[in-house]
Amino acid sequence: PSNSDDDTMPKQWSDHALCKDDDAMWIVTQNIGSLYAAAERHTATRAEVYAWQEAEIPMHERAVTASKMKELGYSIRCGWEDNHDGPDGGSKVAIATTCGQNTYALAYQDRSTVQLAASGRWYERMISIQDGGKFIIVASLYGFSGASQDPAIAKKNDESLRAAALRCASFSCTPYFICTDANTNPQTC
């Protein structure tokens, strides 16, 4: 945030002005485009959890990307492969956690969750906190480009958002964070 009290001025974001409380767990969501080439920049805030959208990590780059992330102190998991853009479509979403942090995959027990995962645009991890005594769930969801302009794409996007919200609601006793680039203009919803 800027140091100005004037609410009419645009605010400049600076993570240097943030003070990280020792008990706080930081979850950062970003639309990144490419991870490997700019991994240092994308992990500069040193958060415990990153939820990335538009990650574009093809299967053949996952091992080298995981190695790079490990050098930076993170373990990375990618969403299902999206082959809608050809064989190198890659995963559109990824979640990275600090190395040594226990994370778990969850079972997909209903058709809408399987479809959501198969889209390559949604991924979730259960993350152990407070020395393993409690858990949170973090999901990364990347909406469909063009949803703000095209009604057919908007419908597909809304179905993904609805499925993600229903998945979140199914965990009534576990904090669930949906991190997203919804590709939707909230002013027109």
Phi, psi and chi 1 to 4 in degrees:
 res  aa     phi    psi   chi1   chi2   chi3   chi4
   1 PRO       -  153.6   -1.3    2.6      -      -
   2 SER   -78.2  168.5   71.7      -      -      -
   3 ASN   -90.8    7.0  -67.3  -33.0      -      -
   4 SER   -88.7  141.9  170.7      -      -      -
   5 ASP   -88.9   -4.3  -71.3  -26.4      -      -
   6 ASP   -81.1  110.3 -176.8    0.1      -      -
   7 ASP   -72.7  -10.0  -74.4  -21.7      -      -
   8 THR   -84.6  -15.1   61.1      -      -      -
   9 MET   -83.4  141.2  -63.1  -67.6  -67.3      -
  10 PRO   -63.3  142.2    0.9    0.8      -      -
  11 LYS   -90.3  135.8  -55.7  -67.7 -174.5 -141.2
  12 GLN   -99.7  125.8  -73.8  -69.4  -37.6      -
  13 TRP   -82.0  134.2  176.0 -102.1      -      -
  14 SER  -141.9  112.2  170.4      -      -      -
  15 ASP   -74.3   -7.3   54.9   -4.1      -      -
  16 HIS   -70.9  -23.7  -58.7  -68.1      -      -
  17 ALA   -82.4   -7.1      -      -      -      -
  18 LEU   -83.9  145.2  -61.5  175.3      -      -
  19 CYS  -113.0  119.2  177.6      -      -      -
  20 LYS   -87.5  115.0 -172.7  169.5 -180.0 -174.3
  21 ASP   -71.1  139.0 -176.9  -49.9      -      -
  22 ASP   -60.0  -28.9  -73.1  -24.6      -      -
  23 ASP   -90.5   -5.5  -66.3  -28.1      -      -
  24 ALA   -85.0  143.4      -      -      -      -
  25 MET  -107.3  122.6  173.0 -178.6  -90.8      -
  26 TRP   -90.6  132.4  -79.3   21.6      -      -
  27 ILE  -120.7  120.7  -59.2  170.8      -      -
  28 VAL  -115.2  134.7  172.3      -      -      -
  29 THR  -115.9  137.3 -176.4      -      -      -
  30 GLN  -146.7  147.2  -62.0  169.4  -44.3      -
  31 ASN   -95.9  113.6 -177.4  -45.0      -      -
  32 ILE  -111.6  -21.7   61.3  171.2      -      -
  33 GLY    75.5  -64.8      -      -      -      -
  34 SER  -139.2  133.9  173.0      -      -      -
  35 LEU   -95.2  -51.2  177.4   58.2      -      -
  36 TYR   -55.7  -47.6 -176.5   79.6      -      -
  37 ALA   -66.0  -26.1      -      -      -      -
  38 ALA  -130.6   34.6      -      -      -      -
  39 ALA   -59.4  -39.2      -      -      -      -
  40 GLU   -61.8  -43.0  -70.0   89.4   -8.1      -
  41 ARG   -65.8  -40.8  179.7  170.4   45.3   93.7
  42 HIS   -72.6  -16.2  -66.9  -50.6      -      -
  43 THR  -113.2   17.5   57.8      -      -      -
  44 ALA   -63.6  -28.6      -      -      -      -
  45 THR   -75.9  -11.0   56.8      -      -      -
  46 ARG    58.7   38.9  -54.5  -56.4  -55.6  160.5
  47 ALA   -68.8  160.8      -      -      -      -
  48 GLU   -79.0  -28.5  -76.4   80.1   11.7      -
  49 VAL  -136.1  133.1  179.6      -      -      -
  50 TYR  -119.3  131.6  -72.7   95.2      -      -
  51 ALA  -115.6  113.0      -      -      -      -
  52 TRP  -109.1  139.8  -72.1  -47.8      -      -
  53 GLN  -115.7  157.4  -60.6   84.6   42.0      -
  54 GLU    54.9   39.6 -158.1  172.7   -1.8      -
  55 ALA   -70.1  -33.4      -      -      -      -
  56 GLU    50.4   59.6  -53.2  -65.1  -15.4      -
  57 ILE  -108.9   98.5  -56.5  170.1      -      -
  58 PRO   -65.9  156.0  -13.0   22.9      -      -
  59 MET   -53.9  -41.4 -170.6   63.1   80.2      -
  60 HIS   -71.3  -10.0   67.5  -87.1      -      -
  61 GLU  -105.4   -1.8  -71.3 -177.2    6.7      -
  62 ARG   -64.3  -41.4  -73.0 -167.8 -176.6 -174.1
  63 ALA   -65.3  -44.9      -      -      -      -
  64 VAL   -69.0  -35.1   69.5      -      -      -
  65 THR   -66.9  -42.5  -59.8      -      -      -
  66 ALA   -62.4  -39.1      -      -      -      -
  67 SER   -64.2  -44.2  177.4      -      -      -
  68 LYS   -61.4  -43.9  176.2   73.9  164.8 -174.8
  69 MET   -65.1  -38.1  -67.5  -58.3  -64.3      -
  70 LYS   -62.5  -39.6 -171.4  172.4 -176.9  179.0
  71 GLU   -58.1  -32.9  -71.6  174.6   18.6      -
  72 LEU   -88.2   -1.7  -64.5  169.9      -      -
  73 GLY    93.8   20.6      -      -      -      -
  74 TYR  -128.0  151.0  -70.0   91.4      -      -
  75 SER  -108.2  136.2  173.4      -      -      -
  76 ILE  -121.1  141.3 -173.3  168.3      -      -
  77 ARG  -127.7  136.4  -58.4  -71.4 -177.6  138.4
  78 CYS  -108.7  152.8  -60.2      -      -      -
  79 GLY   -68.5  176.0      -      -      -      -
  80 TRP   -61.1  151.6  -67.8    8.5      -      -
  81 GLU   -63.5  133.0 -165.9   78.3    4.4      -
  82 ASP  -101.5  106.2  175.0   13.8      -      -
  83 ASN   -96.0   11.7  -68.8  -42.6      -      -
  84 HIS   -68.5  -22.5  -62.1  103.6      -      -
  85 ASP  -102.3   23.6  -63.9  -31.5      -      -
  86 GLY    97.7 -178.6      -      -      -      -
  87 PRO   -64.8  -21.4   18.9  -27.0      -      -
  88 ASP  -103.6   26.3  -68.1  -31.3      -      -
  89 GLY   -58.8  -36.8      -      -      -      -
  90 GLY    72.3  176.7      -      -      -      -
  91 SER   -86.9  136.1  177.2      -      -      -
  92 LYS   -85.8  -13.9  -57.5  -75.6 -170.9 -157.3
  93 VAL  -135.2  153.3  -69.1      -      -      -
  94 ALA  -153.8  155.2      -      -      -      -
  95 ILE  -129.7  129.0  -65.2  175.9      -      -
  96 ALA  -117.2  139.8      -      -      -      -
  97 THR  -130.8  157.8   55.8      -      -      -
  98 THR   -60.9  142.5   51.4      -      -      -
  99 CYS   -57.6  140.4  -75.3      -      -      -
 100 GLY    90.5  -12.6      -      -      -      -
 101 GLN   -80.0  126.8 -166.7  169.6   26.0      -
 102 ASN   -76.2  127.0  -67.3  -34.0      -      -
 103 THR  -129.5  155.1   69.8      -      -      -
 104 TYR  -137.5  144.8  -53.8   91.7      -      -
 105 ALA   -81.7  148.8      -      -      -      -
 106 LEU  -110.9  150.0  -61.6  166.4      -      -
 107 ALA   -73.8  141.0      -      -      -      -
 108 TYR   -98.1  107.1  -56.3  153.2      -      -
 109 GLN  -102.2    1.1  -61.2  173.6  -19.3      -
 110 ASP  -138.0  159.1   59.7   88.9      -      -
 111 ARG   -60.7  -41.7 -171.3  173.8  140.0 -146.0
 112 SER   -66.6  -34.0   65.1      -      -      -
 113 THR   -71.1  -39.6  -55.3      -      -      -
 114 VAL   -62.8  -43.1  171.0      -      -      -
 115 GLN   -64.1  -39.7  -71.8  174.7  -25.6      -
 116 LEU   -61.5  -47.7 -170.2   59.0      -      -
 117 ALA   -64.3  -41.3      -      -      -      -
 118 ALA   -66.0  -20.4      -      -      -      -
 119 SER   -66.7  -18.0   74.3      -      -      -
 120 GLY    75.8    6.4      -      -      -      -
 121 ARG  -113.8   10.1  -66.0  174.6  168.6  -87.3
 122 TRP  -148.1  139.9  173.1   84.8      -      -
 123 TYR  -155.1  145.9 -172.1   65.6      -      -
 124 GLU  -137.3  155.0   70.2 -178.9    0.9      -
 125 ARG  -140.7  140.2  -65.5  -62.8  -71.6  178.7
 126 MET   -89.4  130.6  178.8  179.7  -84.4      -
 127 ILE  -121.5  128.8  -58.9  166.9      -      -
 128 SER   -75.3  133.3  172.6      -      -      -
 129 ILE  -129.6  168.0   61.0  171.3      -      -
 130 GLN    49.4   57.6  -63.0  179.6  -11.0      -
 131 ASP    55.7   34.2  -62.9  -34.8      -      -
 132 GLY    85.2    1.1      -      -      -      -
 133 GLY   -81.8  -19.4      -      -      -      -
 134 LYS  -139.9  165.9  -64.9 -172.8  178.8 -168.3
 135 PHE  -137.3  154.7  -61.6   89.6      -      -
 136 ILE  -127.7  163.5   63.8  169.8      -      -
 137 ILE  -122.8  132.0  -59.8  170.2      -      -
 138 VAL  -119.0  129.1  175.3      -      -      -
 139 ALA  -119.7  142.9      -      -      -      -
 140 SER  -114.1  125.5 -175.8      -      -      -
 141 LEU  -128.0  127.2  174.1   65.7      -      -
 142 TYR  -114.7  114.3  179.1   49.7      -      -
 143 GLY   -69.2  170.9      -      -      -      -
 144 PHE   -84.6  127.6  -69.4   89.2      -      -
 145 SER   -59.7  139.4  -61.8      -      -      -
 146 GLY    90.8    1.6      -      -      -      -
 147 ALA   -63.0  -26.7      -      -      -      -
 148 SER   -75.6  -19.0  -67.6      -      -      -
 149 GLN  -110.8  -31.0  -66.7   85.7   26.2      -
 150 ASP  -109.4  117.4 -174.6  -38.9      -      -
 151 PRO   -58.8  -35.4  -22.9   31.7      -      -
 152 ALA   -67.4  -41.7      -      -      -      -
 153 ILE   -70.1  -37.9  -63.3  172.5      -      -
 154 ALA   -59.7  -40.5      -      -      -      -
 155 LYS   -63.2  -45.3 -178.3  178.2 -179.4 -165.7
 156 LYS   -61.4  -41.5 -168.6  174.5  177.3 -179.1
 157 ASN   -64.5  -45.2 -154.6   43.3      -      -
 158 ASP   -60.7  -37.7  -71.2  -12.4      -      -
 159 GLU   -63.5  -39.4  -70.7  168.0   -1.0      -
 160 SER   -66.2  -44.6  -68.6      -      -      -
 161 LEU   -62.8  -40.8  -67.2  168.3      -      -
 162 ARG   -64.0  -44.9 -173.4  177.8  -56.0  106.3
 163 ALA   -62.9  -39.8      -      -      -      -
 164 ALA   -66.1  -40.3      -      -      -      -
 165 ALA   -65.9  -40.0      -      -      -      -
 166 LEU   -65.5  -39.4  -71.4  171.3      -      -
 167 ARG   -61.6  -46.3  176.5   69.6  171.6  175.4
 168 CYS   -57.3  -46.8  173.8      -      -      -
 169 ALA   -65.1  -21.6      -      -      -      -
 170 SER   -73.2  -11.3   71.8      -      -      -
 171 PHE  -108.0   74.0  -67.6   93.9      -      -
 172 SER   -69.6  -21.0   60.5      -      -      -
 173 CYS  -111.3    5.4  -64.1      -      -      -
 174 THR  -124.2  125.2  -55.2      -      -      -
 175 PRO   -57.6  129.7  -23.5   33.5      -      -
 176 TYR  -127.1  122.4 -165.9  111.4      -      -
 177 PHE  -111.1  119.4  -60.3   87.7      -      -
 178 ILE   -99.2  112.7  -60.7  175.4      -      -
 179 CYS  -102.4  127.3  -57.2      -      -      -
 180 THR  -147.7  151.1 -172.8      -      -      -
 181 ASP  -113.2   95.5  172.3   -2.9      -      -
 182 ALA   -76.6  -11.1      -      -      -      -
 183 ASN    52.9   38.3  -82.1  -42.9      -      -
 184 THR  -132.7  141.1  -60.3      -      -      -
 185 ASN   -89.0  109.9 -178.9  -10.7      -      -
 186 PRO   -63.2  -18.7   17.1  -23.5      -      -
 187 GLN   -71.9  -20.2  -56.4  -59.5  -39.8      -
 188 THR  -109.1    7.7   61.3      -      -      -
 189 CYS   -76.4      -  -69.3      -      -      -
